[in-house]
Amino acid sequence: VFAPNVSLDSLRRERPFLLLAILTMTSISHTALQDSLEAELRETLGRKVIFNGEKSLDLLQGLLVYLAWYAALFHVILYLQGTISILDMIASRYINSLKWL
């Protein structure tokens, strides 16, 4: 939750990784842009945390936003896979029932 006076420019200056995570999460209707932003987010996280050993509230908040988005996306994918499996089973039974006619 942001204070009402927080601007995009202040986020860009003070919490750039959090802003990148928010932009990545909210660009769902633009797949190519989202893929590019996600690659940038992962590269930035790896560089800052693994190579530079940085620790900051910005990185933590951005990582939490990214993980929450990724977990939600993972559940949607699992749901779709389950639905496809059920439809495939129904279609197979229907096709098999036609063989007996």
URVEN-V490128 format. One record per helix or strand of 3 or more residues. SS is the DSSP state (a for helix, b for strand). FROM is the first residue (numbers start at 1). TO is the last residue. If there is no record, write none. Layout:
ss:from:to
SS:FROM:TO
SS:FROM:TO
This chain:
ss:from:to
a:8:14
a:16:26
a:31:51
a:57:99
